[in-house]
Amino acid sequence: MTQVKSVRVADHKKIALLSSALKKSEITLPRFAPVLANDELIVTGNTNQKISLAAADSTKGLIPIVPTFEMSEQISIGNKNVTITFTEIDSPEKYSAYQMLERFHYRSSPHLLEQDEAGETLGGGRKAVLLVSTNFGKRTEYLGYIELGMPLMMVGPRHRAFARPFKHTTRDVQWSEWNQHSLKQYLNLIVRISRVVTHPTFRGIGLAKRLVLAAEQFARERWHVQRRRPLFIEISAEMLNHFDFVSGAGYTYCGNSDGNQARVAKDMRSMHKGQKITSGIMSLQNKYYAVVSEFASLQGISIDDAISAIEEIASSKSPAKLVDDRSWLLLRKIFREPRPYYVKGLDEDSEKYVRGIIPPRSSSLDDSTQYFDSRIEIGELHVSASIDLPTSSNVKAIKDAFGLVGNTVKQRLLQVSSFSATSGNIFLLTGASGTGKSIFLDVLGLNDHRLHQNIRVMHERFLVPSTSKLAVIPQEQVVIDYFAEEYGLSASIKALATVGLSEAIPMVKPFWMLSKGQKYRALLADLILQKKRVWLLDEFGADLDPVTAGVIAAKLRSLADRMGVIIFVAAANNGHFFKALRATRVINFDLGSEPRILKTQEYADEFFEKVE
């Protein structure tokens, strides 16, 4: 057993200076390894070195440090089954990937990494980071990361959830109520998920949930505070208001945090009267005061009036509705809105305790993703076109050469005996170009979009709810300007976050600067905001690479399930996203015959040799 004299952080490494009776030496550990000064390490082996800590209290056993944590599983990305791997940061490449991914957090700041590094250097070891990656050929792609940290002290939903008595059967942990004494004694038996980040390209394939589950396994095996393993894992984040990725991983909703609206105006008024600003929380309030000054200038009112207005806004149940979008975005800098809080037990006793929590009604889903009860009924549909031939000499020559008689061309474009669909259905329209896929989409939208004057539609039954197509966003239009002008700023931000455009940079770019995948996500946000019940997507994925097409297809399936919309996806080439789309049925078009409606497996067996 060797004692750690000191630790220092350098890029991807944590260097521990050891001291024993015979000599001093250094060992290199992963950057976020939970090792501090005065810890006593158990080091065994030379070639395959193992480093661990002896667990304290009744858990006993060893807490492994080296070899580093690694966990793998199989998932589908598009039509490919790939292995994704969760690892700690233990190389320059992984540390660079972590820094790159950091900018994709929805609250990313250029200063966050520097602040974290300072904290590690001084206190150290109170954070853990797991990267998730996969290999495409010889290239390693880093898909995201999850960060674990120390729990916050004052969390209202936790206090209420832990109010019942708890007693562990094998560990010396028990409380009759969650008061100041139990908080002080047992708070560090909770580990907090402080950040979940996924690469924009790979949003919509369930990575967030998988990161959460991997972090749980890491926490059980390796997280500790003073060599005591955690019993509970928790998460509270604003993004959970729009995207609940933890309930499906077994987390229990305990309510929303209180936010700071009740006291923010009082603090601002005290500061305006001359209260001295020092450090810590007061320095933060000083920054808040600057926001109040900007709000006063924006509204053309005095500081006193601005504080009074903020007090009224803060006391409202719908504060965003009392001011314009620009003012609300400004005030969000000082308002900490209530955030959903979820918790899960990490062993049998703690999970049994969590299952006893009576969750309040969750308000995590906003009205931008309301569920539609939709239905389509079509019977004996006949679509035809007729045109009068021009009288040019060239047309006459062709008619004479081929023996054509008459001056009108009539053609049957489409015939469907019967068709029905309900909420959440996705239909993949397949077949060669010119077989009727686009015509079918046009006809479905005939109540919303004018058909060509030469097309005639006859039917016995035609019940189709309101439809929408992919919008045409001007290339030079700044993304957030387009959406805010069409739908309002607040609703636009929520919809963009829903489709995976939650970070600021894509929102402030002109549309032409977005990647192909980002453009498709923006168009999906537009479909959400149109609030139509049927979506018509022609030539889907024609300009997307296979991976991005698969990811966007998976997002379509997620939106159909979540919103109850009926989606029609037309694509002649679909092998690269067919599996990810999980279509309800395939409508296969062919020249001169009625479209065939196939089960997805029937279509796969007929047209694909093998769908991996």
C-alpha positions as CSV (number, residue, x, y, z in Angstrom):
1,M,0.0,0.0,0.0
2,T,1.4,3.4,-1.1
3,Q,0.4,6.8,0.0
4,V,-0.3,9.6,-2.5
5,K,1.7,12.7,-1.5
6,S,0.1,15.0,-4.1
7,V,-1.6,15.0,-7.5
8,R,-1.4,17.3,-10.5
9,V,-3.4,17.4,-13.7
10,A,-1.8,17.8,-17.2
11,D,-3.9,17.4,-20.3
12,H,-5.3,13.9,-20.3
13,K,-3.3,12.7,-17.3
14,K,-3.4,12.9,-13.6
15,I,0.1,12.5,-12.1
16,A,0.2,11.2,-8.6
17,L,3.4,11.6,-6.5
18,L,3.8,8.6,-4.3
19,S,5.7,8.2,-1.1
20,S,6.7,5.0,0.6
21,A,9.3,4.1,3.3
22,L,11.9,3.4,0.6
23,K,11.4,5.8,-2.2
24,K,9.2,8.4,-3.9
25,S,7.9,7.9,-7.4
26,E,5.2,9.0,-9.8
27,I,2.4,7.1,-11.5
28,T,0.2,8.3,-14.4
29,L,-3.6,7.9,-14.0
30,P,-6.6,8.9,-16.2
31,R,-7.3,12.6,-15.9
32,F,-10.4,12.2,-13.8
33,A,-9.4,9.2,-11.7
34,P,-10.8,9.6,-8.2
35,V,-7.5,9.8,-6.5
36,L,-6.5,12.6,-4.1
37,A,-3.6,13.5,-1.9
38,N,-3.2,11.2,1.2
39,D,-5.1,8.4,-0.5
40,E,-3.5,5.0,-0.1
41,L,-3.2,3.1,-3.3
42,I,-2.8,-0.6,-3.7
43,V,-0.5,-1.3,-6.7
44,T,0.1,-4.8,-8.0
45,G,1.7,-6.2,-11.0
46,N,4.4,-4.8,-13.3
47,T,3.5,-5.6,-16.9
48,N,-0.3,-5.6,-16.3
49,Q,-0.4,-3.1,-13.5
50,K,-3.5,-2.8,-11.3
51,I,-4.2,0.2,-9.1
52,S,-7.0,0.4,-6.6
53,L,-8.3,1.8,-3.4
54,A,-9.6,-0.1,-0.4
55,A,-13.3,0.7,0.0
56,A,-14.3,2.1,3.4
57,D,-17.3,1.2,5.6
58,S,-19.1,-2.1,5.1
59,T,-18.8,-2.3,1.3
60,K,-15.2,-3.4,1.7
61,G,-13.5,-4.8,-1.4
62,L,-11.4,-2.8,-3.8
63,I,-12.3,0.3,-5.9
64,P,-10.5,-0.2,-9.2
65,I,-8.6,2.7,-10.8
66,V,-6.4,1.0,-13.4
67,P,-7.1,-0.7,-15.8
68,T,-9.5,2.0,-16.8
69,F,-13.3,1.5,-17.1
70,E,-14.5,0.1,-20.4
71,M,-18.0,-1.1,-21.4
72,S,-19.3,-2.0,-24.8
73,E,-22.7,-2.8,-26.4
74,Q,-24.2,-3.2,-29.9
75,I,-26.5,-0.6,-31.4
76,S,-27.9,0.3,-34.8
77,I,-26.8,3.5,-36.5
78,G,-28.8,3.7,-39.7
79,N,-28.7,0.2,-41.2
80,K,-25.4,-0.7,-39.5
81,N,-25.0,-2.7,-36.4
82,V,-22.0,-1.2,-34.6
83,T,-20.2,-1.6,-31.3
84,I,-20.1,1.5,-29.1
85,T,-17.6,1.7,-26.3
86,F,-17.7,3.7,-23.1
87,T,-14.3,4.6,-21.7
88,E,-12.5,7.1,-19.4
89,I,-10.2,9.8,-20.8
90,D,-6.7,8.3,-20.8
91,S,-5.1,9.5,-24.0
92,P,-4.5,12.8,-25.8
93,E,-6.9,11.7,-28.5
94,K,-9.7,11.2,-26.0
95,Y,-9.0,14.4,-24.2
96,S,-9.2,16.3,-27.6
97,A,-12.5,14.6,-28.3
98,Y,-13.8,15.7,-25.0
99,Q,-12.9,19.3,-25.6
100,M,-14.4,19.1,-29.1
101,L,-17.7,17.6,-27.8
102,E,-17.9,20.2,-25.0
103,R,-19.0,22.9,-27.5
104,F,-22.2,20.8,-28.3
105,H,-23.6,21.2,-24.9
106,Y,-26.8,23.3,-25.0
107,R,-25.4,25.6,-22.4
108,S,-21.8,25.5,-23.7
109,S,-19.4,28.2,-22.6
110,P,-15.8,28.8,-23.7
111,H,-14.9,29.1,-20.0
112,L,-16.3,25.9,-18.6
113,L,-13.3,23.7,-19.2
114,E,-11.0,26.1,-17.7
115,Q,-13.1,26.4,-14.6
116,D,-13.3,22.7,-14.2
117,E,-9.6,22.3,-14.6
118,A,-9.0,24.9,-11.8
119,G,-11.3,23.0,-9.5
120,E,-9.5,19.7,-10.2
121,T,-6.1,21.2,-9.5
122,L,-7.2,22.5,-6.1
123,G,-9.6,19.9,-4.9
124,G,-9.3,17.2,-7.5
125,G,-11.0,14.0,-8.3
126,R,-14.6,15.1,-7.8
127,K,-15.6,14.6,-11.4
128,A,-15.7,11.6,-13.7
129,V,-16.2,11.6,-17.5
130,L,-17.1,8.7,-19.8
131,L,-16.7,9.0,-23.6
132,V,-18.7,6.9,-26.0
133,S,-17.1,6.1,-29.4
134,T,-17.4,3.7,-32.3
135,N,-15.3,2.7,-35.3
136,F,-16.3,3.4,-38.9
137,G,-13.7,1.4,-40.8
138,K,-10.4,2.6,-39.5
139,R,-11.8,5.9,-38.1
140,T,-12.8,6.3,-34.5
141,E,-15.9,8.5,-34.1
142,Y,-16.6,10.1,-30.7
143,L,-20.3,10.3,-30.2
144,G,-20.7,12.0,-26.9
145,Y,-19.9,11.9,-23.2
146,I,-21.4,11.9,-19.7
147,E,-20.1,13.7,-16.7
148,L,-20.6,12.7,-13.0
149,G,-20.0,15.1,-10.2
150,M,-20.7,15.9,-6.5
151,P,-24.4,16.4,-5.5
152,L,-25.7,19.9,-4.9
153,M,-26.6,20.5,-1.2
154,M,-30.0,22.3,-1.4
155,V,-32.3,20.4,-3.7
156,G,-36.0,20.7,-2.8
157,P,-37.4,17.6,-4.6
158,R,-34.7,15.5,-3.1
159,H,-35.5,16.7,0.4
160,R,-39.1,15.8,-0.1
161,A,-38.4,12.4,-1.7
162,F,-36.0,11.4,1.0
163,A,-38.3,12.5,3.9
164,R,-39.2,8.9,4.6
165,P,-37.0,6.8,6.9
166,F,-34.3,4.7,5.2
167,K,-32.2,1.9,6.6
168,H,-29.7,-0.1,4.5
169,T,-29.5,-3.9,5.3
170,T,-25.7,-4.3,4.9
171,R,-24.3,-0.8,5.2
172,D,-24.2,1.5,8.2
173,V,-26.6,4.0,6.5
174,Q,-29.9,5.1,8.0
175,W,-32.0,8.1,8.7
176,S,-35.4,8.7,10.2
177,E,-35.8,12.0,8.3
178,W,-33.8,13.9,5.8
179,N,-32.6,16.8,7.9
180,Q,-29.4,18.8,8.4
181,H,-27.8,15.9,10.2
182,S,-28.6,13.2,7.6
183,L,-27.7,15.7,4.8
184,K,-24.3,16.3,6.3
185,Q,-23.7,12.6,7.0
186,Y,-25.0,11.0,3.8
187,L,-25.1,13.6,1.0
188,N,-21.9,12.2,-0.5
189,L,-23.6,8.8,-1.0
190,I,-25.3,10.5,-3.9
191,V,-23.6,10.9,-7.3
192,R,-25.0,13.5,-9.7
193,I,-25.1,13.3,-13.5
194,S,-23.9,16.9,-14.2
195,R,-23.8,16.8,-18.0
196,V,-24.9,14.6,-20.9
197,V,-23.6,15.7,-24.4
198,T,-24.1,14.0,-27.7
199,H,-22.6,14.9,-31.1
200,P,-25.3,16.7,-33.2
201,T,-25.0,14.1,-36.0
202,F,-25.9,11.2,-33.7
203,R,-28.8,12.7,-31.8
204,G,-31.9,10.7,-32.0
205,I,-30.5,7.1,-31.7
206,G,-30.8,6.7,-28.0
207,L,-27.3,7.6,-27.0
208,A,-28.3,9.7,-23.9
209,K,-30.1,6.8,-22.3
210,R,-27.1,4.5,-23.0
211,L,-24.7,7.0,-21.5
212,V,-26.8,7.2,-18.4
213,L,-26.8,3.4,-18.0
214,A,-23.0,3.2,-18.5
215,A,-22.5,6.0,-15.9
216,E,-24.5,4.0,-13.4
217,Q,-22.3,1.0,-13.9
218,F,-19.2,3.2,-13.5
219,A,-20.7,4.7,-10.4
220,R,-21.3,1.3,-8.8
221,E,-17.8,0.1,-9.5
222,R,-15.6,3.2,-9.3
223,W,-17.2,6.4,-8.0
224,H,-16.4,7.1,-4.3
225,V,-16.1,9.9,-1.8
226,Q,-13.6,9.2,0.9
227,R,-13.7,5.6,-0.3
228,R,-17.5,5.3,0.3
229,R,-19.4,4.0,-2.7
230,P,-22.7,5.8,-3.7
231,L,-26.2,4.5,-3.1
232,F,-28.1,6.9,-5.3
233,I,-27.6,8.6,-8.6
234,E,-29.5,11.8,-9.5
235,I,-30.0,14.2,-12.4
236,S,-31.7,17.6,-12.6
237,A,-31.5,19.6,-15.9
238,E,-33.4,22.1,-17.9
239,M,-33.2,20.0,-21.0
240,L,-35.4,17.4,-19.2
241,N,-38.3,19.9,-19.6
242,H,-38.2,19.1,-23.3
243,F,-36.6,15.7,-23.6
244,D,-37.0,13.1,-20.9
245,F,-34.3,10.5,-21.6
246,V,-34.0,9.1,-18.0
247,S,-37.5,7.7,-17.2
248,G,-36.8,4.9,-19.7
249,A,-33.6,4.1,-17.8
250,G,-35.5,3.5,-14.6
251,Y,-35.3,6.9,-13.0
252,T,-38.1,8.2,-10.7
253,Y,-39.4,11.8,-11.2
254,C,-39.5,13.6,-7.8
255,G,-40.8,17.0,-8.8
256,N,-39.2,20.2,-10.0
257,S,-36.6,22.3,-8.3
258,D,-37.8,25.6,-6.8
259,G,-35.9,28.0,-9.0
260,N,-35.0,31.4,-7.8
261,Q,-37.9,33.6,-9.0
262,A,-39.2,34.0,-5.5
263,R,-36.1,35.8,-4.2
264,V,-34.4,37.3,-7.3
265,A,-36.2,40.7,-7.2
266,K,-35.5,41.0,-3.5
267,D,-31.8,40.4,-4.0
268,M,-31.7,42.9,-6.8
269,R,-33.5,45.6,-4.7
270,S,-31.0,45.1,-1.9
271,M,-28.1,45.5,-4.3
272,H,-29.6,48.6,-5.8
273,K,-29.7,50.1,-2.3
274,G,-25.9,49.7,-2.0
275,Q,-25.2,46.3,-0.6
276,K,-21.6,45.5,-1.0
277,I,-20.6,42.8,-3.4
278,T,-17.8,40.4,-2.3
279,S,-17.3,36.9,-3.8
280,G,-19.1,33.7,-4.5
281,I,-22.8,34.0,-4.8
282,M,-22.7,37.7,-4.4
283,S,-20.4,38.0,-7.3
284,L,-23.0,36.1,-9.3
285,Q,-25.7,38.5,-8.2
286,N,-23.5,41.3,-9.3
287,K,-23.6,39.9,-12.8
288,Y,-27.4,39.5,-12.4
289,Y,-27.6,43.2,-11.6
290,A,-25.9,44.0,-14.9
291,V,-28.7,42.1,-16.6
292,V,-31.3,44.2,-14.7
293,S,-29.6,47.3,-16.0
294,E,-29.7,46.0,-19.5
295,F,-33.4,45.1,-19.1
296,A,-34.2,48.6,-17.8
297,S,-32.4,50.1,-20.9
298,L,-34.3,47.8,-23.2
299,Q,-37.6,48.7,-21.7
300,G,-36.8,52.4,-21.4
301,I,-37.5,52.5,-17.6
302,S,-35.6,53.2,-14.4
303,I,-33.8,50.5,-12.4
304,D,-36.4,50.7,-9.7
305,D,-39.2,50.2,-12.2
306,A,-37.2,47.4,-13.8
307,I,-36.9,45.6,-10.5
308,S,-40.6,46.0,-9.9
309,A,-41.4,44.6,-13.3
310,I,-39.1,41.7,-12.7
311,E,-40.8,41.1,-9.4
312,E,-44.2,40.9,-11.2
313,I,-42.8,38.7,-13.9
314,A,-41.1,36.3,-11.4
315,S,-44.4,35.8,-9.4
316,S,-46.3,34.8,-12.5
317,K,-47.0,31.2,-13.4
318,S,-46.2,32.0,-17.0
319,P,-43.5,34.6,-16.8
320,A,-42.4,34.3,-20.5
321,K,-45.9,35.5,-21.6
322,L,-45.5,38.8,-19.8
323,V,-42.6,40.1,-21.9
324,D,-41.4,40.0,-25.5
325,D,-39.1,37.2,-26.6
326,R,-36.0,39.4,-26.5
327,S,-36.6,40.5,-23.0
328,W,-37.4,36.9,-21.8
329,L,-34.1,35.6,-23.3
330,L,-32.3,38.4,-21.3
331,L,-34.1,37.6,-18.1
332,R,-33.4,33.9,-18.4
333,K,-29.9,34.8,-17.4
334,I,-31.1,35.7,-13.9
335,F,-34.1,33.4,-13.6
336,R,-33.2,29.8,-12.7
337,E,-36.3,28.1,-13.9
338,P,-37.6,25.0,-12.0
339,R,-35.9,21.9,-13.3
340,P,-37.1,18.3,-13.2
341,Y,-35.3,16.2,-10.7
342,Y,-35.0,12.4,-11.1
343,V,-33.3,9.8,-8.9
344,K,-32.4,6.1,-9.0
345,G,-31.0,3.6,-6.5
346,L,-27.7,1.9,-7.2
347,D,-28.4,-1.3,-5.3
348,E,-31.3,-3.4,-4.2
349,D,-32.0,-1.5,-0.9
350,S,-31.7,2.0,-2.4
351,E,-33.8,1.1,-5.5
352,K,-36.5,-0.4,-3.3
353,Y,-36.5,2.9,-1.3
354,V,-36.8,5.0,-4.5
355,R,-39.7,2.9,-5.8
356,G,-41.6,4.0,-2.7
357,I,-41.5,7.6,-3.8
358,I,-44.9,8.9,-5.0
359,P,-44.0,11.0,-8.0
360,P,-45.9,14.2,-8.6
361,R,-47.4,14.8,-12.0
362,S,-44.6,15.5,-14.5
363,S,-44.7,18.6,-16.6
364,S,-41.6,17.8,-18.6
365,L,-43.3,17.8,-22.0
366,D,-44.1,21.2,-23.4
367,D,-46.9,22.1,-25.8
368,S,-44.6,22.2,-28.8
369,T,-44.9,18.4,-28.9
370,Q,-48.6,17.9,-28.3
371,Y,-50.0,14.5,-29.3
372,F,-52.4,14.3,-32.3
373,D,-55.2,11.8,-32.6
374,S,-55.0,11.3,-36.4
375,R,-56.7,9.1,-38.9
376,I,-56.7,8.7,-42.7
377,E,-59.4,6.9,-44.7
378,I,-59.3,6.7,-48.5
379,G,-61.5,4.6,-50.8
380,E,-61.6,4.0,-54.5
381,L,-59.1,6.7,-55.4
382,H,-58.5,7.4,-59.1
383,V,-56.0,10.0,-60.3
384,S,-55.6,10.8,-64.0
385,A,-54.1,13.5,-66.1
386,S,-55.0,14.9,-69.6
387,I,-53.3,17.4,-71.8
388,D,-54.1,18.9,-75.2
389,L,-51.3,18.3,-77.6
390,P,-49.7,21.4,-79.1
391,T,-50.0,21.8,-82.9
392,S,-46.4,22.2,-83.7
393,S,-44.8,20.6,-86.8
394,N,-42.7,18.4,-84.6
395,V,-45.7,17.0,-82.7
396,K,-47.5,16.4,-86.0
397,A,-44.4,14.6,-87.4
398,I,-44.3,12.3,-84.4
399,K,-48.0,11.6,-84.6
400,D,-47.8,10.7,-88.3
401,A,-44.7,8.6,-87.8
402,F,-46.3,6.4,-85.1
403,G,-49.8,6.5,-86.3
404,L,-51.2,8.4,-83.4
405,V,-54.8,9.7,-83.7
406,G,-56.4,12.6,-81.8
407,N,-55.2,15.7,-80.0
408,T,-55.5,14.8,-76.3
409,V,-53.3,12.5,-74.2
410,K,-55.0,10.9,-71.2
411,Q,-53.1,8.8,-68.6
412,R,-54.0,7.0,-65.4
413,L,-51.5,8.2,-62.8
414,L,-52.7,6.4,-59.7
415,Q,-55.3,3.9,-58.5
416,V,-55.9,2.9,-54.8
417,S,-58.8,0.7,-53.8
418,S,-58.6,1.4,-50.1
419,F,-56.1,2.9,-47.6
420,S,-56.2,3.8,-43.9
421,A,-53.7,5.0,-41.3
422,T,-53.8,6.0,-37.7
423,S,-51.6,8.1,-35.3
424,G,-47.9,7.2,-35.2
425,N,-47.9,5.4,-38.5
426,I,-45.0,5.8,-40.9
427,F,-45.3,4.7,-44.5
428,L,-42.3,4.3,-46.8
429,L,-43.1,4.9,-50.4
430,T,-40.8,2.9,-52.7
431,G,-40.5,2.2,-56.5
432,A,-38.6,3.6,-59.5
433,S,-38.9,7.2,-60.5
434,G,-42.1,8.0,-62.4
435,T,-44.2,5.2,-60.7
436,G,-46.4,7.6,-58.7
437,K,-44.8,8.2,-55.4
438,S,-44.8,12.0,-55.7
439,I,-48.3,12.0,-57.2
440,F,-49.6,10.1,-54.2
441,L,-48.0,12.7,-51.8
442,D,-49.5,15.5,-53.9
443,V,-52.9,13.9,-53.7
444,L,-52.7,13.4,-50.0
445,G,-52.1,17.1,-49.6
446,L,-54.8,18.2,-52.1
447,N,-56.8,20.0,-49.4
448,D,-53.7,22.1,-48.5
449,H,-51.8,22.5,-51.8
450,R,-53.2,23.1,-55.2
451,L,-52.7,20.3,-57.7
452,H,-51.7,20.8,-61.3
453,Q,-54.6,22.0,-63.4
454,N,-54.4,19.0,-65.7
455,I,-54.7,16.4,-62.8
456,R,-58.1,15.0,-62.0
457,V,-58.9,13.2,-58.7
458,M,-61.9,11.0,-58.2
459,H,-62.7,9.1,-55.0
460,E,-65.6,7.6,-53.0
461,R,-64.0,8.4,-49.6
462,F,-61.2,10.9,-48.9
463,L,-60.7,11.8,-45.2
464,V,-57.2,13.2,-44.8
465,P,-56.3,15.6,-42.0
466,S,-54.2,18.8,-42.5
467,T,-50.8,18.1,-44.2
468,S,-47.5,19.8,-44.4
469,K,-44.4,19.4,-46.6
470,L,-40.7,20.3,-46.0
471,A,-40.4,24.0,-46.1
472,V,-38.1,26.0,-48.3
473,I,-36.0,28.1,-46.0
474,P,-34.1,30.9,-47.8
475,Q,-30.4,30.0,-47.9
476,E,-29.3,33.5,-46.6
477,Q,-31.8,33.5,-43.8
478,V,-30.4,33.2,-40.3
479,V,-32.0,30.1,-38.8
480,I,-33.4,31.6,-35.6
481,D,-34.6,34.7,-37.5
482,Y,-36.6,32.5,-39.9
483,F,-38.2,30.5,-37.1
484,A,-38.8,33.4,-34.7
485,E,-40.6,35.4,-37.5
486,E,-42.7,32.4,-38.4
487,Y,-43.5,30.9,-35.0
488,G,-42.1,33.1,-32.2
489,L,-38.7,32.8,-30.5
490,S,-39.6,30.8,-27.4
491,A,-41.5,28.1,-29.3
492,S,-38.8,27.9,-32.0
493,I,-36.1,27.3,-29.5
494,K,-38.1,24.4,-27.9
495,A,-38.7,22.8,-31.3
496,L,-35.1,23.2,-32.5
497,A,-34.0,21.5,-29.2
498,T,-36.5,18.7,-29.8
499,V,-34.8,17.8,-33.1
500,G,-31.3,18.1,-31.7
501,L,-30.3,21.7,-32.6
502,S,-30.0,22.8,-29.0
503,E,-26.7,24.6,-29.1
504,A,-26.5,28.3,-30.0
505,I,-24.2,28.3,-33.0
506,P,-26.4,26.6,-35.6
507,M,-29.3,28.9,-34.6
508,V,-27.4,32.0,-35.4
509,K,-25.9,30.8,-38.7
510,P,-27.5,31.4,-42.1
511,F,-29.3,28.3,-43.4
512,W,-26.6,27.7,-46.1
513,M,-23.9,27.2,-43.5
514,L,-25.6,24.3,-41.8
515,S,-24.5,20.8,-42.6
516,K,-26.9,18.6,-44.6
517,G,-28.0,16.8,-41.4
518,Q,-28.5,20.1,-39.5
519,K,-30.6,21.4,-42.4
520,Y,-32.9,18.3,-42.2
521,R,-33.2,18.8,-38.5
522,A,-34.2,22.4,-39.0
523,L,-36.8,21.3,-41.5
524,L,-38.2,18.8,-39.0
525,A,-38.4,21.5,-36.4
526,D,-40.5,23.5,-39.0
527,L,-42.8,20.5,-39.4
528,I,-43.3,20.3,-35.6
529,L,-44.1,24.0,-35.4
530,Q,-46.6,23.8,-38.3
531,K,-48.7,21.5,-36.0
532,K,-50.2,19.6,-38.9
533,R,-51.2,16.0,-38.5
534,V,-49.8,14.5,-41.7
535,W,-46.2,15.0,-42.9
536,L,-45.3,14.4,-46.6
537,L,-41.6,14.0,-47.2
538,D,-40.6,13.5,-50.9
539,E,-37.1,12.3,-52.0
540,F,-36.1,11.8,-48.4
541,G,-32.4,11.5,-47.7
542,A,-31.4,11.9,-51.4
543,D,-28.5,14.2,-50.4
544,L,-27.6,12.7,-47.0
545,D,-24.7,10.3,-46.3
546,P,-25.9,6.8,-45.1
547,V,-25.1,7.5,-41.4
548,T,-26.9,10.8,-41.3
549,A,-29.9,9.5,-43.2
550,G,-30.2,6.6,-40.7
551,V,-30.0,9.0,-37.7
552,I,-32.6,11.4,-39.2
553,A,-34.9,8.4,-40.1
554,A,-34.7,7.3,-36.4
555,K,-35.6,10.8,-35.3
556,L,-38.7,10.6,-37.6
557,R,-39.8,7.4,-35.9
558,S,-39.3,9.0,-32.5
559,L,-41.4,12.1,-33.5
560,A,-44.2,9.9,-34.9
561,D,-44.4,8.0,-31.7
562,R,-44.2,11.1,-29.5
563,M,-46.5,13.4,-31.5
564,G,-49.0,11.0,-33.1
565,V,-48.4,12.4,-36.6
566,I,-48.7,10.2,-39.7
567,I,-45.6,10.4,-41.9
568,F,-45.2,9.5,-45.5
569,V,-41.6,9.1,-46.7
570,A,-40.9,8.7,-50.4
571,A,-37.5,7.4,-51.5
572,A,-36.4,5.3,-54.4
573,N,-33.1,4.5,-52.6
574,N,-33.8,3.6,-49.0
575,G,-31.5,0.7,-48.1
576,H,-29.3,2.9,-46.0
577,F,-32.1,4.1,-43.7
578,F,-34.8,1.4,-44.1
579,K,-34.1,-0.3,-40.8
580,A,-33.8,2.9,-38.8
581,L,-37.1,4.3,-40.0
582,R,-39.1,1.3,-38.7
583,A,-41.9,2.0,-41.1
584,T,-45.4,0.7,-40.2
585,R,-45.9,-0.4,-43.8
586,V,-44.1,-0.1,-47.2
587,I,-46.2,1.1,-50.2
588,N,-44.4,-0.2,-53.3
589,F,-45.3,1.6,-56.6
590,D,-44.9,0.2,-60.1
591,L,-45.9,1.4,-63.5
592,G,-49.4,0.4,-64.7
593,S,-50.5,-1.3,-61.5
594,E,-52.0,-0.5,-58.1
595,P,-49.5,0.1,-55.4
596,R,-48.8,-2.9,-53.1
597,I,-48.9,-2.4,-49.4
598,L,-46.4,-4.6,-47.7
599,K,-45.2,-5.4,-44.2
600,T,-41.7,-4.2,-43.7
601,Q,-40.3,-7.7,-43.4
602,E,-42.1,-8.7,-46.6
603,Y,-40.4,-5.8,-48.4
604,A,-37.0,-6.6,-46.9
605,D,-37.3,-10.2,-47.9
606,E,-38.3,-9.3,-51.5
607,F,-35.9,-6.4,-52.2
608,F,-32.9,-6.8,-49.9
609,E,-30.6,-9.8,-49.8
610,K,-29.8,-9.0,-46.2
611,V,-30.6,-6.1,-43.9
612,E,-28.0,-6.0,-41.2
